[in-house]
Amino acid sequence: MCTYVTEHVEIAGSGKGANGWFKLGEASVYFDHPVHVPLEHSLNIDFLQPELGPSARVAVELDVASARRLAEAILSTLSQVPKELTQG
């Protein structure tokens, strides 16, 4: 069953693809059938720079437990950084 649960977020950063580093401007987070990881469903994240075409994409497919651990690790890391370094 497809959930069609998808979130799109504007981001600022860089990603490394087959052709090297490129700027990122968007991320799509969705729960659906994966392409590569051997699971029925996965949490998928696509980091994109749409203006550069389909090759400017970094894709990640995670099992649910890994996705939760990653989200917790990101929030934990950011909560430990002095506020003056994370503003702006």
Secondary structure, DSSP 8 states (H G I E B T S, - for coil): ----EEEEEEEEEEEEETTEEEEEEEEEEEEE--SSSSSSSEEEEEEE-GGG-TTSEEEEEE-HHHHHHHHHHHHHHHHHS-HHHH--
